[in-house]
Structure formats: C-alpha cells, structure tokens
Amino acid sequence: PARYEHCTLSDFETGFAGTHRSLAAARLAAGRFVEEYPLEKTGLLLTGPVGTGKTHLAVGIVQELIRGKGVPCLFCDYRELLKEIQNSYNPSVQTTELEILRPVFDAEVLVLDELGAVKPSEWVWDTVSHILNSRYNEKKTTIITTNYPNMPPGELQAARGGSRSEAARNAVRGETLGDRITERMRSRLLEMCRVVQLDGADFRQKVQSANFR
C-alpha cells in the first residue's frame, strides 16, 4: 500500500522516547526471519495493540525478501480481500472467487494484514479456514498481523477477574484472536507461525503529539 511503501526494517523505530522494549525484540525477530529464509520457512504472527508497528515490520520483511533475495511476496489487507471475494458473487462482476484467491494461495510469502478485523460470521470463518488451510497444506510461508491478543475465545473476559497482561489491557473491544477467527484456526496459526508480540502506546499518536510541540 502507498502508505507503507517506504517502510523498511532499517527505519523501524525502536528508540523513540517511551517505546516498549518488545519493539526492539520484534525488530530482531524480523531481521532473523529474513536472514534465515528460505532455510527456515515458519511464518510470523505479529500481535499487539494498534499503532505499535506490526504492518511496518511486515512490509519491511517483504521489502528485504524481494530486493535482497528475489522472493515473490504478496501483501493483502484482510478486510479488502474479503470485500473482493464478496464482490465476486455479484453476477455483473467478471472476476471469480478462485481468481481472487489463487494469488493468495500461490504466493511464496504472503502478508495477511489485520487478521480478525472483519466481524465474525460463518462465511468469514469458512473463508479464513480455506486460506490458512490451503497455505498450511502447501507449506507456504505466511506473515500475519493482528490487533487481537493471541488467546482462546472468551479468555480475555476471564482475565478481567484477575491480573491482566499489557496485551490484554490494550485489547480491541475485549475480544481475542480466538474470538475472531475460532480456536481451531488460531491453533493452526500457531503451527504455521512464530508469535512476535509488540507492546506499547500508539506510535502514530506519539509522532503527531511530537509534531505539534
């Protein structure tokens, strides 16, 4: 996307005042992923609150793989992808669902951005399952970003009765990744990807505040 086309791993900000130490660890994990690919093809699940740099890291990885190693990569916004698939059901549209999904299935490395951002429904769950299972079965590498905590369904509500992690405190609308994509698909993701947690305040808001000073 045009908003992120400038993003690289080298300009990922980890030294901004007040940044969380997890961002430096996430930057190292992203660099290690690039160095080890394709010998190590396990994907990454980048989780954390809004504005912590998940999409920046994912795009930075893609930039390095394409320019440094010639690896074919594809970036997909989860919400836009589902809209395109739904639109293909319109009789006046010439594109079929399979034509939309084929590049998603075939990409050597796929970035699926904002997983869980669409309100859950049976159709959404079936579509997510179709995409993830297809890539899992073909041993394709997938990098996923999500604002939802990597927890089973309902666990965040239970956590409110006791101590809560920083990720839980910053969770979107009190839901977990399991709530949004089902626990079966979350379990599949954990087979496909290493989890990288990013914590801290919204970086975009910090930059805006700094610019107004």
For each residue, the residues with C-beta under 8 A, 3 or more apart:
1: 4 5 75 77
2: 5
3:
4: 1 7 55 56 59
5: 1 2 59
6: 11
7: 4 11 12 55 56 59 60 63
8: 11 12 60 63 64
9: 12 27 30 31 34 57 60 61 63 64
10: 60
11: 6 7 8
12: 7 8 9 23 27 30 53 56 57 60
13: 16 19 23 53 203
14: 19 23 24 27
15: 19
16: 13 19 203 206
17: 206
18: 200 201 206
19: 13 14 15 16 23 24 200 203
20: 23 52 198 199 200 201
21: 24 25
22: 25 26 48 197 198 199 200
23: 12 13 14 19 20 26 27 52 53 198 199 200
24: 14 19 21 27 28
25: 21 22 28 29 196
26: 22 23 29 30 46 53 57 196 197 198
27: 9 12 14 23 24 30 31 57
28: 24 25 31 32
29: 25 26 32 33 44 194 196
30: 9 12 26 27 33 34 44 57 60 61 196
31: 9 27 28 34 35
32: 28 29 35 36
33: 29 30 36 37 40 44 61
34: 9 30 31 37 61 64 65 68 69
35: 31 32
36: 32 33 39 40
37: 33 34 40 41 65 69 71 109 141
38: 41 69 71 141
39: 36
40: 33 36 37
41: 37 38 139 141
42: 141 192 193 194
43: 141 142 143 144 192 193 194
44: 29 30 33 58 61 143 144 193 194 195 196
45: 144 146 150 189 190 193 194 195 196
46: 26 54 57 58 143 144 145 146 196 198
47: 54 145 146 147 148 149 150 167 177 195 196 197 198
48: 22 52 54 147 167 170 197 198 199 200
49: 52 147 167 170 171 172 198 199 200 202
50: 147 172 202
51: 201 202 203 204 205
52: 20 23 48 49 198 199 200 202 203
53: 12 13 23 26 56 57 198 203
54: 46 47 48 57 58 145 146 147 198
55: 4 7 58 59 113 114 145
56: 4 7 12 53 59 60
57: 9 12 26 27 30 46 53 54 60 61 196 198
58: 44 46 54 55 61 62 75 111 113 143 145
59: 4 5 7 55 56 62 63 75 111
60: 7 8 9 10 12 30 56 57 63 64
61: 9 30 33 34 44 57 58 64 65 111 143
62: 58 59 65 66 73 75 109 111 143
63: 7 8 9 59 60 66 67
64: 8 9 34 60 61 67 68 69
65: 34 37 61 62 68 69 71 73 109
66: 62 63 69 70 71 72 73
67: 63 64
68: 34 64 65
69: 34 37 38 64 65 66
70: 66
71: 37 38 65 66 108 109
72: 66 107 108 109
73: 62 65 66 107 108 109 110 111
74: 103 104 107 109 110 111
75: 1 58 59 62 111 113
76: 80 81 104 110 111 112 113
77: 1 80 81 113 114
78: 81 82 112 113 114 115 116 117 118
79: 82 83 114 117 118
80: 76 77 83 84
81: 76 77 78 84 85 100 104 112
82: 78 79 85 86 118 124 127
83: 79 80 86 87
84: 80 81 87 88 95 100
85: 81 82 88 89 97 100 101 127
86: 82 83 89
87: 83 84 90 93 95
88: 84 85 93 95 96 97 99 100
89: 85 86 93 97
90: 87 93
91:
92:
93: 87 88 89 90
94:
95: 84 87 88 99 100
96: 88 99 100
97: 85 88 89 100 101
98: 101 102
99: 88 95 96 102
100: 81 84 85 88 95 96 97 103 104
101: 85 97 98 104 105 130 131
102: 98 99 105 106
103: 74 100 106 107
104: 74 76 81 100 101 107 110 131
105: 101 102 131 134 135 138 140
106: 102 103 140
107: 72 73 74 103 104 110 140
108: 71 72 73 140 141
109: 37 62 65 71 72 73 74 140 141 142 143
110: 73 74 76 104 107 135 140 141 142 143
111: 58 59 61 62 73 74 75 76 142 143 144 145
112: 76 78 81 115 131 142 143 144 145
113: 55 58 75 76 77 78 144 145
114: 55 77 78 79 117 145 146 147
115: 78 112 128 144 145 146 148 177 180 181
116: 78 146 147 148 177 180 181
117: 78 79 114 146 147
118: 78 79 82 124
119: 124
120: 124 125 179 180 181 182
121: 124 125
122: 125 126
123: 126 127
124: 82 118 119 120 121 127 128
125: 120 121 122 128 129 181 182 185
126: 122 123 129 130
127: 82 85 123 124 130 131
128: 115 124 125 131 132 181 182 185
129: 125 126 132 133 182 184 185
130: 101 126 127 133 134
131: 101 104 105 112 127 128 134 135
132: 128 129 135 136 142 185 188 189 192
133: 129 130 136 137 188
134: 105 130 131 137 138
135: 105 110 131 132 138 140 142 192
136: 132 133 139 140 188 191 192
137: 133 134
138: 105 134 135
139: 41 136
140: 105 106 107 108 109 110 135 136
141: 37 38 41 42 43 108 109 110
142: 43 109 110 111 112 132 135 192 193
143: 43 44 46 58 61 62 109 110 111 112 193
144: 43 44 45 46 111 112 113 115 189 193
145: 46 47 54 55 58 111 112 113 114 115
146: 45 46 47 54 114 115 116 117 150 177 180
147: 47 48 49 50 54 114 116 117 172
148: 47 115 116 171 172 175 176 177 179 180
149: 47 156 165 167 168 171 176 177
150: 45 47 146 167 176 177 186 190 195 197
151: 155 156 159 168 176 177 178
152: 155 176 178 183 186
153: 176 178 179 182 183
154: 157 158 176 178 179
155: 151 152 158 159 176 178
156: 149 151 159 160 168 171 174 175 176 179
157: 154 160 174
158: 154 155 161
159: 151 155 156 162 163 164 165 168
160: 156 157 164 174
161: 158
162: 159
163: 159
164: 159 160 168 169
165: 149 159 168 169
166: 169 170 199
167: 47 48 49 149 150 170 171 197 199
168: 149 151 156 159 164 165 171
169: 164 165 166
170: 48 49 166 167 199
171: 49 148 149 156 167 168 174 175 176
172: 49 50 147 148 175
173:
174: 156 157 160 171
175: 148 156 171 172 179 180
176: 148 149 150 151 152 153 154 155 156 171 179 180
177: 47 115 116 146 148 149 150 151 180 181 186 189
178: 151 152 153 154 155 181 182 183 186
179: 120 148 153 154 156 175 176
180: 115 116 120 146 148 175 176 177
181: 115 116 120 125 128 177 178 185 186 189
182: 120 125 128 129 153 178 185 186
183: 152 153 178 186 187
184: 129 187 188
185: 125 128 129 132 181 182 188 189
186: 150 152 177 178 181 182 183 189 190
187: 183 184 190 191
188: 132 133 136 184 185 191 192
189: 45 132 144 177 181 185 186 192 193
190: 45 150 186 187 193 195
191: 136 187 188
192: 42 43 132 135 136 142 188 189
193: 42 43 44 45 142 143 144 189 190
194: 29 42 43 44 45
195: 44 45 47 150 190
196: 25 26 29 30 44 45 46 47 57
197: 22 26 47 48 150 167
198: 20 22 23 26 46 47 48 49 52 53 54 57
199: 20 22 23 48 49 52 166 167 170
200: 18 19 20 22 23 48 49 52 203
201: 18 20 51 205 206
202: 49 50 51 52 205 206
203: 13 16 19 51 52 53 200 206 207
204: 51 207 208
205: 51 201 202 208 209
206: 16 17 18 201 202 203 209 210
207: 203 204 210 211
208: 204 205 211 212
209: 205 206 212 213
210: 206 207 213
211: 207 208
212: 208 209
213: 209 210
